Amino acid sequence: MKSSVLDSDLLRGIFVSEEMREVFSDDSLLQKWLDAWIALAKAEADVGVIPKFAAEEIEKKADINDFDREIIRKGIVDTTHPLIVQIREFTKSVGGKAGGYIHWGATTQDIMDTAVVLQIKQAQEVLVKQLKQFLKKLLQLADEHAETVMPGRTHGQHALPITLGYKIAIWADEIGKHIERLEAGKERYLLGSFGGAAGTLASIHDDGLAVQKRFCEYLGLVQPTITWHVQRDGFAEFASIIAMISGTIGKIANEIINLQKSEIGEMEEGFKMGQVGSSTMPHKRNPMICEYVVGLTRVVQRNASLSFDAMIQEHERDMTFWTTEWSYLPQICMLTSGGLEQMQGVLERFIVYPDNMERNLNLLQGLIVSENLMLSLGEFVGRGEAHDIVYEVSMKAFEEKKSLIDVVLTDERITNHISEEEARKLLEPKNYIGLCKTFISRVEEKWGDQDTSIN
């Protein structure tokens, strides 16, 4: 029985990417337990802790297809231990003297933590690939709309004119920084875990660090400075980055929702025949995908907060919060990957309505560029006085529902210094977009060399 959006045949298609779901599947987890045991055996054989033939037999028998998932599932319930049944099954499969060297000197958390890190490593590769594709599309759209002028808004009100390309470039820069964060975090959270019962490697004695080093090398992980059984800051950092990524795509989705409102109508997430916005109102073209993404973002960010609770660990090992990682880490990765997949599709079908943007630019009849008039007048009368004058004429225009230029041309405090021709230029929204194009170029220069390969 499937009972959540993460595995539901009905709903998972709109919330979860199948590629990321596979990363956290039972088969993936089981294989990563086996991978950890293989690496441990080979490392111990290299150092001379166990016989070489034992490591060879352990590697030879580490095939997930040879294990009965139902026996393992039932055994975990019966023993209340997450790994002991798998150790027994693996030992039986290897057999003989070699089987006795499985899990040599390790503790359960070593194998479990290492497997989770291997999943995170794979998940990060998927996310980086998706983020680079997403960034590439954002940069393309930013360039395409570098001169598409629209109202900029602060506090929900018209502020100054901007370009759509500038808005999208802000999104792109944020995505680029997330890619940087993931790359920089590898050294801190893609760590192998092998410390033994209390983390001291007493079970391996003087060869402990040598075994640990080879163990991590075999798995492509970083050797930790000290055992991290009760250090969960690495997972907290990773979860925080995932929550920020989700926050960015949620922000983009929410912005599209707002700008798709009937009264604004400046953009649309994309539409195809067959897509239904409402079961009762046939005319609706709702931003359904963006709404899904904003919703899953909230789930990701709430779940990611568990990583901070898990940092509170007792003594040298503690299972109370450790177990939450088996739940929240897969969930936040699957949902964030799903959100990226959905938003990639949104950007590919993105619809922009420049005519509506121009209509909205002129909605306040010149008030959107009152700052430009104020600063020009300030060159003659000082900024403070200019602010007061333009404030008065702006409020008069607003309350009397007149064009700002019409009111300006009747005020000698302004016309004594600024000609009608110059005033009209100053109050043309398209003439006051600042450094929008320059900022777009800066973002393109910084992130434009990204590709979809994995570094």
Kinemage of the C-alpha trace (Angstrom):
@kinemage 1
@onewidth
@group {chain A} dominant
@subgroup {mainchain}
@vectorlist {calphas} color= white
{ca met a 1} P 0.000 0.000 0.000
{ca lys a 2} L 1.380 3.404 -1.003
{ca ser a 3} L 0.325 6.194 1.280
{ca ser a 4} L 2.310 9.392 0.662
{ca val a 5} L 2.977 11.751 -2.239
{ca leu a 6} L 6.559 10.452 -2.287
{ca asp a 7} L 5.523 6.992 -3.486
{ca ser a 8} L 1.913 7.446 -4.603
{ca asp a 9} L 1.268 6.222 -8.134
{ca leu a 10} L -1.448 8.894 -8.337
{ca leu a 11} L 0.349 11.987 -7.042
{ca arg a 12} L 4.095 11.542 -7.066
{ca gly a 13} L 4.393 12.712 -10.682
{ca ile a 14} L 3.696 16.307 -9.671
{ca phe a 15} L 5.881 16.327 -6.566
{ca val a 16} L 8.848 13.984 -7.009
{ca ser a 17} L 11.414 13.396 -9.751
{ca glu a 18} L 11.810 9.718 -10.583
{ca glu a 19} L 15.580 10.066 -10.858
{ca met a 20} L 15.840 11.318 -7.277
{ca arg a 21} L 13.323 8.779 -6.049
{ca glu a 22} L 15.611 6.038 -7.327
{ca val a 23} L 18.537 7.522 -5.354
{ca phe a 24} L 16.625 6.893 -2.126
{ca ser a 25} L 14.967 3.597 -3.057
{ca asp a 26} L 15.309 0.476 -0.906
{ca asp a 27} L 17.569 -1.108 -3.514
{ca ser a 28} L 19.795 1.961 -3.500
{ca leu a 29} L 20.064 1.921 0.296
{ca leu a 30} L 20.764 -1.817 0.418
{ca gln a 31} L 23.445 -1.485 -2.258
{ca lys a 32} L 25.102 1.359 -0.382
{ca trp a 33} L 25.254 -0.752 2.787
{ca leu a 34} L 26.984 -3.390 0.710
{ca asp a 35} L 29.272 -0.810 -0.878
{ca ala a 36} L 30.332 0.352 2.582
{ca trp a 37} L 31.111 -3.209 3.675
{ca ile a 38} L 33.063 -3.877 0.479
{ca ala a 39} L 35.120 -0.711 0.961
{ca leu a 40} L 35.743 -1.561 4.616
{ca ala a 41} L 36.896 -5.102 3.820
{ca lys a 42} L 39.178 -3.957 1.008
{ca ala a 43} L 40.638 -1.184 3.180
{ca glu a 44} L 41.293 -3.616 6.038
{ca ala a 45} L 42.851 -6.130 3.643
{ca asp a 46} L 45.102 -3.419 2.187
{ca val a 47} L 46.363 -2.524 5.655
{ca gly a 48} L 46.643 -6.163 6.737
{ca val a 49} L 43.872 -6.211 9.319
{ca ile a 50} L 41.939 -9.014 7.574
{ca pro a 51} L 43.036 -11.592 4.960
{ca lys a 52} L 42.887 -10.520 1.317
{ca phe a 53} L 40.832 -13.592 0.354
{ca ala a 54} L 38.118 -12.466 2.796
{ca ala a 55} L 37.813 -9.052 1.141
{ca glu a 56} L 37.614 -10.701 -2.274
{ca glu a 57} L 34.814 -13.046 -1.170
{ca ile a 58} L 32.911 -10.206 0.490
{ca glu a 59} L 33.062 -8.131 -2.699
{ca lys a 60} L 32.080 -11.115 -4.848
{ca lys a 61} L 28.952 -11.838 -2.800
{ca ala a 62} L 27.742 -8.233 -2.449
{ca asp a 63} L 24.931 -8.523 -4.991
{ca ile a 64} L 21.613 -7.015 -3.925
{ca asn a 65} L 19.754 -9.523 -6.088
{ca asp a 66} L 20.842 -12.302 -3.728
{ca phe a 67} L 18.988 -10.840 -0.753
{ca asp a 68} L 15.349 -11.347 0.192
{ca arg a 69} L 13.865 -7.904 0.933
{ca glu a 70} L 10.982 -9.415 2.921
{ca ile a 71} L 13.345 -11.277 5.270
{ca ile a 72} L 15.279 -8.058 5.843
{ca arg a 73} L 12.115 -5.993 6.339
{ca lys a 74} L 10.616 -8.441 8.794
{ca gly a 75} L 13.924 -8.872 10.579
{ca ile a 76} L 14.276 -5.153 11.184
{ca val a 77} L 10.833 -5.127 12.787
{ca asp a 78} L 11.483 -8.249 14.890
{ca thr a 79} L 14.957 -7.252 16.118
{ca thr a 80} L 14.223 -3.496 16.256
{ca his a 81} L 17.736 -3.131 14.831
{ca pro a 82} L 18.202 -1.521 11.394
{ca leu a 83} L 21.240 -3.538 10.294
{ca ile a 84} L 21.754 -6.766 12.260
{ca val a 85} L 19.536 -8.886 9.979
{ca gln a 86} L 21.373 -7.659 6.888
{ca ile a 87} L 24.709 -8.460 8.564
{ca arg a 88} L 23.476 -11.998 9.286
{ca glu a 89} L 22.134 -12.480 5.759
{ca phe a 90} L 25.331 -11.164 4.214
{ca thr a 91} L 27.446 -13.351 6.496
{ca lys a 92} L 25.465 -16.423 5.434
{ca ser a 93} L 25.829 -15.470 1.782
{ca val a 94} L 29.609 -15.094 1.989
{ca gly a 95} L 29.984 -18.106 4.277
{ca gly a 96} L 33.080 -19.743 5.658
{ca lys a 97} L 35.864 -17.898 7.362
{ca ala a 98} L 35.522 -14.922 5.015
{ca gly a 99} L 31.981 -14.281 6.245
{ca gly a 100} L 33.298 -13.722 9.720
{ca tyr a 101} L 35.184 -10.629 8.579
{ca ile a 102} L 32.111 -8.698 7.462
{ca his a 103} L 31.595 -5.482 9.481
{ca trp a 104} L 34.995 -6.040 11.155
{ca gly a 105} L 35.670 -3.316 13.730
{ca ala a 106} L 32.674 -1.237 12.631
{ca thr a 107} L 29.548 -0.187 14.446
{ca thr a 108} L 26.078 0.023 12.930
{ca gln a 109} L 26.149 3.797 12.704
{ca asp a 110} L 29.355 3.671 10.643
{ca ile a 111} L 27.634 1.719 7.899
{ca met a 112} L 24.295 3.506 8.159
{ca asp a 113} L 25.852 6.984 8.115
{ca thr a 114} L 28.179 6.119 5.256
{ca ala a 115} L 25.257 4.791 3.205
{ca val a 116} L 23.279 7.998 3.796
{ca val a 117} L 26.300 10.076 2.776
{ca leu a 118} L 26.633 8.013 -0.406
{ca gln a 119} L 22.965 8.727 -1.124
{ca ile a 120} L 23.532 12.437 -0.491
{ca lys a 121} L 26.532 12.376 -2.809
{ca gln a 122} L 24.416 10.853 -5.576
{ca ala a 123} L 21.516 13.194 -4.790
{ca gln a 124} L 23.836 16.183 -5.010
{ca glu a 125} L 24.979 15.092 -8.466
{ca val a 126} L 21.348 14.962 -9.602
{ca leu a 127} L 20.587 18.362 -8.077
{ca val a 128} L 23.675 20.046 -9.532
{ca lys a 129} L 22.784 18.728 -12.985
{ca gln a 130} L 19.230 20.067 -12.603
{ca leu a 131} L 20.420 23.404 -11.219
{ca lys a 132} L 22.820 23.922 -14.113
{ca gln a 133} L 20.055 23.219 -16.621
{ca phe a 134} L 17.758 25.582 -14.723
{ca leu a 135} L 20.431 28.281 -14.585
{ca lys a 136} L 21.109 27.951 -18.310
{ca lys a 137} L 17.432 28.532 -19.079
{ca leu a 138} L 17.221 31.496 -16.700
{ca leu a 139} L 20.233 33.142 -18.333
{ca gln a 140} L 18.698 32.594 -21.759
{ca leu a 141} L 15.439 34.232 -20.638
{ca ala a 142} L 17.284 37.099 -18.932
{ca asp a 143} L 19.096 37.882 -22.163
{ca glu a 144} L 15.937 37.495 -24.231
{ca his a 145} L 14.053 39.973 -22.022
{ca ala a 146} L 16.909 42.365 -21.262
{ca glu a 147} L 14.849 45.239 -22.737
{ca thr a 148} L 11.336 44.072 -21.844
{ca val a 149} L 10.334 46.938 -19.537
{ca met a 150} L 7.855 46.285 -16.752
{ca pro a 151} L 6.866 47.845 -13.421
{ca gly a 152} L 9.176 47.139 -10.537
{ca arg a 153} L 7.280 46.688 -7.301
{ca thr a 154} L 8.120 47.194 -3.643
{ca his a 155} L 5.646 46.610 -0.808
{ca gly a 156} L 3.204 45.378 -3.455
{ca gln a 157} L 3.108 48.824 -5.113
{ca his a 158} L 4.707 50.229 -8.251
{ca ala a 159} L 8.207 51.447 -7.451
{ca leu a 160} L 10.425 52.101 -10.490
{ca pro a 161} L 10.571 50.569 -13.962
{ca ile a 162} L 12.749 47.490 -14.370
{ca thr a 163} L 13.159 44.934 -17.125
{ca leu a 164} L 11.940 41.373 -16.967
{ca gly a 165} L 15.474 40.284 -17.818
{ca tyr a 166} L 16.729 42.041 -14.662
{ca lys a 167} L 14.162 40.220 -12.529
{ca ile a 168} L 15.124 36.861 -14.041
{ca ala a 169} L 18.854 37.619 -13.681
{ca ile a 170} L 18.310 38.004 -9.926
{ca trp a 171} L 16.840 34.500 -9.889
{ca ala a 172} L 19.742 33.192 -11.970
{ca asp a 173} L 22.360 34.674 -9.649
{ca glu a 174} L 20.722 32.998 -6.668
{ca ile a 175} L 20.727 29.615 -8.416
{ca gly a 176} L 24.390 30.078 -9.285
{ca lys a 177} L 25.224 30.678 -5.639
{ca his a 178} L 23.394 27.496 -4.651
{ca ile a 179} L 25.596 25.522 -7.046
{ca glu a 180} L 28.625 27.124 -5.383
{ca arg a 181} L 27.303 26.235 -1.942
{ca leu a 182} L 26.843 22.583 -2.867
{ca glu a 183} L 30.349 22.416 -4.313
{ca ala a 184} L 31.906 24.095 -1.271
{ca gly a 185} L 29.997 21.879 1.165
{ca lys a 186} L 31.421 18.606 -0.139
{ca glu a 187} L 34.479 18.821 2.109
{ca arg a 188} L 32.298 19.211 5.184
{ca tyr a 189} L 29.463 16.733 4.695
{ca leu a 190} L 30.544 14.090 2.169
{ca leu a 191} L 32.495 12.301 4.888
{ca gly a 192} L 32.999 8.593 5.346
{ca ser a 193} L 32.074 7.199 8.741
{ca phe a 194} L 34.251 4.555 10.392
{ca gly a 195} L 34.966 4.980 14.080
{ca gly a 196} L 33.805 1.834 15.844
{ca ala a 197} L 31.651 1.524 18.936
{ca ala a 198} L 32.521 4.837 20.643
{ca gly a 199} L 34.302 6.435 17.727
{ca thr a 200} L 37.830 5.789 19.044
{ca leu a 201} L 38.754 3.037 16.530
{ca ala a 202} L 39.896 0.928 19.469
{ca ser a 203} L 38.802 -2.182 17.538
{ca ile a 204} L 41.520 -1.611 14.909
{ca his a 205} L 44.163 -0.127 17.218
{ca asp a 206} L 47.086 1.619 15.528
{ca asp a 207} L 45.892 0.748 12.023
{ca gly a 208} L 42.585 2.545 12.514
{ca leu a 209} L 43.351 5.775 10.673
{ca ala a 210} L 45.029 3.947 7.793
{ca val a 211} L 41.954 1.741 7.371
{ca gln a 212} L 39.664 4.752 7.646
{ca lys a 213} L 41.663 6.616 4.977
{ca arg a 214} L 41.520 3.708 2.505
{ca phe a 215} L 37.827 3.131 3.326
{ca cys a 216} L 36.997 6.722 2.370
{ca glu a 217} L 39.158 6.592 -0.754
{ca tyr a 218} L 37.366 3.506 -2.046
{ca leu a 219} L 34.013 5.279 -1.623
{ca gly a 220} L 35.117 8.639 -3.009
{ca leu a 221} L 34.408 10.331 0.316
{ca val a 222} L 36.402 12.688 2.524
{ca gln a 223} L 38.231 11.276 5.553
{ca pro a 224} L 36.975 13.084 8.666
{ca thr a 225} L 39.296 14.762 11.135
{ca ile a 226} L 37.568 12.991 14.011
{ca thr a 227} L 34.654 10.571 14.317
{ca trp a 228} L 31.396 12.388 13.625
{ca his a 229} L 28.821 10.058 15.214
{ca val a 230} L 27.488 12.953 17.286
{ca gln a 231} L 28.448 15.713 14.852
{ca arg a 232} L 25.389 16.278 12.672
{ca asp a 233} L 26.340 19.746 11.475
{ca gly a 234} L 27.244 18.348 8.048
{ca phe a 235} L 23.720 17.103 7.445
{ca ala a 236} L 22.368 20.370 8.857
{ca glu a 237} L 24.470 22.300 6.331
{ca phe a 238} L 23.344 20.085 3.457
{ca ala a 239} L 19.697 20.313 4.529
{ca ser a 240} L 20.015 24.097 4.810
{ca ile a 241} L 21.317 24.379 1.257
{ca ile a 242} L 18.483 22.160 0.009
{ca ala a 243} L 15.981 24.319 1.887
{ca met a 244} L 17.484 27.441 0.298
{ca ile a 245} L 17.318 25.905 -3.174
{ca ser a 246} L 13.705 25.028 -2.547
{ca gly a 247} L 13.121 28.536 -1.250
{ca thr a 248} L 14.475 30.044 -4.460
{ca ile a 249} L 12.324 27.937 -6.770
{ca gly a 250} L 9.375 28.588 -4.478
{ca lys a 251} L 10.012 32.332 -4.738
{ca ile a 252} L 10.150 32.143 -8.537
{ca ala a 253} L 6.943 30.121 -8.603
{ca asn a 254} L 5.225 32.546 -6.239
{ca glu a 255} L 6.290 35.530 -8.342
{ca ile a 256} L 4.812 33.936 -11.450
{ca ile a 257} L 1.582 33.270 -9.529
{ca asn a 258} L 1.389 36.936 -8.548
{ca leu a 259} L 2.212 38.284 -11.987
{ca gln a 260} L -0.290 35.904 -13.587
{ca lys a 261} L -3.177 37.394 -11.590
{ca ser a 262} L -5.976 38.586 -13.846
{ca glu a 263} L -5.510 42.227 -12.796
{ca ile a 264} L -1.776 42.118 -13.656
{ca gly a 265} L -1.450 39.546 -16.439
{ca glu a 266} L 2.221 40.163 -17.194
{ca met a 267} L 3.285 36.516 -17.481
{ca glu a 268} L 1.938 32.997 -17.366
{ca glu a 269} L 3.449 29.687 -16.363
{ca gly a 270} L 2.441 28.212 -19.717
{ca phe a 271} L -0.663 26.500 -20.955
{ca lys a 272} L -1.530 23.612 -23.235
{ca met a 273} L -4.900 22.307 -24.322
{ca gly a 274} L -6.125 19.665 -21.914
{ca gln a 275} L -4.742 21.455 -18.887
{ca val a 276} L -7.617 22.201 -16.476
{ca gly a 277} L -7.621 25.017 -13.950
{ca ser a 278} L -10.941 24.378 -12.252
{ca ser a 279} L -13.540 21.636 -12.014
{ca thr a 280} L -16.349 24.223 -11.972
{ca met a 281} L -15.054 27.264 -13.902
{ca pro a 282} L -14.062 26.228 -17.438
{ca his a 283} L -12.378 29.555 -18.196
{ca lys a 284} L -9.694 29.252 -15.504
{ca arg a 285} L -6.018 29.098 -16.509
{ca asn a 286} L -4.590 28.700 -13.034
{ca pro a 287} L -0.853 28.607 -12.266
{ca met a 288} L -1.315 25.080 -10.911
{ca ile a 289} L 2.285 23.916 -11.333
{ca cys a 290} L 3.678 26.958 -9.563
{ca glu a 291} L 1.191 26.413 -6.753
{ca tyr a 292} L 2.380 22.818 -6.362
{ca val a 293} L 5.959 24.069 -6.167
{ca val a 294} L 5.207 26.684 -3.513
{ca gly a 295} L 3.415 23.988 -1.521
{ca leu a 296} L 6.251 21.476 -1.669
{ca thr a 297} L 8.723 24.231 -0.771
{ca arg a 298} L 6.951 24.654 2.535
{ca val a 299} L 7.189 20.916 3.226
{ca val a 300} L 10.907 20.914 2.379
{ca gln a 301} L 11.706 23.843 4.631
{ca arg a 302} L 9.755 22.461 7.589
{ca asn a 303} L 11.402 19.048 7.234
{ca ala a 304} L 14.862 20.551 6.812
{ca ser a 305} L 14.503 22.195 10.224
{ca leu a 306} L 14.747 18.716 11.751
{ca ser a 307} L 18.444 18.829 10.897
{ca phe a 308} L 18.957 21.434 13.617
{ca asp a 309} L 17.133 19.318 16.189
{ca ala a 310} L 19.365 16.384 15.218
{ca met a 311} L 22.460 18.372 16.165
{ca ile a 312} L 21.527 17.905 19.814
{ca gln a 313} L 23.169 14.529 20.507
{ca glu a 314} L 23.960 12.854 23.813
{ca his a 315} L 27.329 11.406 24.819
{ca glu a 316} L 29.222 9.448 22.120
{ca arg a 317} L 26.219 8.113 20.215
{ca asp a 318} L 22.507 8.772 20.354
{ca met a 319} L 19.750 7.319 18.196
{ca thr a 320} L 16.846 9.557 19.150
{ca phe a 321} L 17.422 12.200 16.475
{ca trp a 322} L 19.730 10.173 14.239
{ca thr a 323} L 16.754 8.215 12.927
{ca thr a 324} L 15.021 11.387 11.692
{ca glu a 325} L 17.736 11.704 9.044
{ca trp a 326} L 16.517 8.530 7.321
{ca ser a 327} L 13.183 10.319 6.855
{ca tyr a 328} L 13.786 14.015 6.267
{ca leu a 329} L 16.876 13.776 4.028
{ca pro a 330} L 15.205 11.626 1.332
{ca gln a 331} L 12.045 13.728 1.514
{ca ile a 332} L 13.708 17.127 1.075
{ca cys a 333} L 15.886 15.843 -1.772
{ca met a 334} L 13.025 14.177 -3.620
{ca leu a 335} L 10.663 17.132 -3.259
{ca thr a 336} L 13.283 19.737 -4.181
{ca ser a 337} L 14.324 17.724 -7.215
{ca gly a 338} L 10.653 17.410 -8.150
{ca gly a 339} L 10.188 21.149 -7.765
{ca leu a 340} L 13.176 21.865 -9.999
{ca glu a 341} L 11.839 19.468 -12.603
{ca gln a 342} L 8.449 21.174 -12.554
{ca met a 343} L 9.915 24.683 -12.720
{ca gln a 344} L 12.201 23.704 -15.598
{ca gly a 345} L 9.049 22.806 -17.491
{ca val a 346} L 7.444 26.104 -16.495
{ca leu a 347} L 10.386 28.071 -17.887
{ca glu a 348} L 10.323 26.079 -21.110
{ca arg a 349} L 6.635 27.033 -21.611
{ca phe a 350} L 6.910 30.498 -20.101
{ca ile a 351} L 4.543 33.083 -21.663
{ca val a 352} L 5.295 36.812 -21.403
{ca tyr a 353} L 2.783 39.574 -22.159
{ca pro a 354} L 4.775 42.761 -22.978
{ca asp a 355} L 1.625 44.683 -23.918
{ca asn a 356} L 0.223 44.153 -20.437
{ca met a 357} L 3.538 45.207 -18.938
{ca glu a 358} L 3.406 48.454 -20.916
{ca arg a 359} L -0.200 48.986 -19.886
{ca asn a 360} L 0.743 48.536 -16.250
{ca leu a 361} L 3.780 50.806 -16.616
{ca asn a 362} L 1.400 53.615 -17.531
{ca leu a 363} L -1.220 52.693 -14.970
{ca leu a 364} L -0.118 55.485 -12.605
{ca gln a 365} L 0.235 57.979 -15.438
{ca gly a 366} L 3.866 58.849 -14.848
{ca leu a 367} L 4.030 58.501 -11.071
{ca ile a 368} L 6.256 55.425 -11.397
{ca val a 369} L 9.155 57.698 -12.430
{ca ser a 370} L 8.552 60.580 -10.027
{ca glu a 371} L 12.031 59.934 -8.609
{ca asn a 372} L 13.596 60.850 -11.942
{ca leu a 373} L 11.786 64.189 -11.956
{ca met a 374} L 12.687 64.828 -8.315
{ca leu a 375} L 16.423 64.239 -8.837
{ca ser a 376} L 16.523 66.445 -11.924
{ca leu a 377} L 14.691 69.245 -10.122
{ca gly a 378} L 16.984 68.724 -7.132
{ca glu a 379} L 19.933 69.931 -9.211
{ca phe a 380} L 18.307 73.359 -9.167
{ca val a 381} L 16.567 73.597 -5.771
{ca gly a 382} L 18.210 70.867 -3.662
{ca arg a 383} L 16.996 67.338 -3.056
{ca gly a 384} L 14.879 68.086 0.031
{ca glu a 385} L 12.871 70.886 -1.545
{ca ala a 386} L 12.562 68.930 -4.793
{ca his a 387} L 11.144 65.980 -2.864
{ca asp a 388} L 8.500 68.198 -1.252
{ca ile a 389} L 7.504 69.767 -4.560
{ca val a 390} L 7.266 66.489 -6.470
{ca tyr a 391} L 5.448 64.909 -3.519
{ca glu a 392} L 2.778 67.625 -3.703
{ca val a 393} L 2.254 67.352 -7.451
{ca ser a 394} L 2.291 63.551 -7.274
{ca met a 395} L -0.408 63.451 -4.605
{ca lys a 396} L -2.451 65.971 -6.594
{ca ala a 397} L -2.145 63.812 -9.732
{ca phe a 398} L -3.032 60.669 -7.797
{ca glu a 399} L -6.068 62.104 -6.021
{ca glu a 400} L -7.415 63.914 -9.082
{ca lys a 401} L -6.647 60.917 -11.314
{ca lys a 402} L -4.606 63.069 -13.676
{ca ser a 403} L -1.423 62.392 -15.585
{ca leu a 404} L 1.625 63.553 -13.640
{ca ile a 405} L 2.935 65.466 -16.646
{ca asp a 406} L -0.295 67.481 -16.840
{ca val a 407} L 0.023 68.552 -13.216
{ca val a 408} L 3.763 69.214 -13.521
{ca leu a 409} L 3.276 71.575 -16.439
{ca thr a 410} L 0.996 73.767 -14.332
{ca asp a 411} L 3.523 74.178 -11.494
{ca glu a 412} L 5.989 77.030 -11.966
{ca arg a 413} L 8.262 75.691 -9.240
{ca ile a 414} L 9.089 72.989 -11.783
{ca thr a 415} L 8.609 74.678 -15.157
{ca asn a 416} L 10.925 77.540 -14.140
{ca his a 417} L 13.783 75.008 -14.255
{ca ile a 418} L 12.665 72.145 -16.491
{ca ser a 419} L 11.217 72.502 -19.978
{ca glu a 420} L 8.144 70.639 -21.148
{ca glu a 421} L 10.221 68.538 -23.539
{ca glu a 422} L 12.636 67.579 -20.777
{ca ala a 423} L 9.806 66.877 -18.323
{ca arg a 424} L 8.176 64.494 -20.786
{ca lys a 425} L 11.464 62.643 -21.233
{ca leu a 426} L 11.947 62.409 -17.492
{ca leu a 427} L 8.474 60.947 -17.047
{ca glu a 428} L 8.792 58.289 -19.758
{ca pro a 429} L 9.123 54.974 -17.844
{ca lys a 430} L 11.236 53.285 -20.523
{ca asn a 431} L 13.903 55.979 -20.090
{ca tyr a 432} L 14.478 55.129 -16.433
{ca ile a 433} L 15.559 51.494 -16.125
{ca gly a 434} L 18.903 52.278 -14.539
{ca leu a 435} L 21.591 49.606 -14.905
{ca cys a 436} L 19.231 46.708 -15.584
{ca lys a 437} L 21.133 45.651 -18.713
{ca thr a 438} L 24.482 46.062 -16.979
{ca phe a 439} L 23.395 43.859 -14.087
{ca ile a 440} L 22.147 41.205 -16.511
{ca ser a 441} L 25.537 41.244 -18.236
{ca arg a 442} L 27.319 40.877 -14.898
{ca val a 443} L 25.223 37.824 -13.997
{ca glu a 444} L 25.766 36.304 -17.441
{ca glu a 445} L 29.510 36.901 -17.144
{ca lys a 446} L 29.687 35.228 -13.745
{ca trp a 447} L 27.515 32.186 -14.404
{ca gly a 448} L 27.394 31.890 -18.188
{ca asp a 449} L 30.090 29.208 -18.365
{ca gln a 450} L 28.007 26.687 -16.418
{ca asp a 451} L 27.065 23.478 -18.223
{ca thr a 452} L 25.126 20.364 -17.336
{ca ser a 453} L 28.175 18.240 -16.605
{ca ile a 454} L 29.038 17.169 -13.075
{ca asn a 455} L 32.343 18.471 -11.754
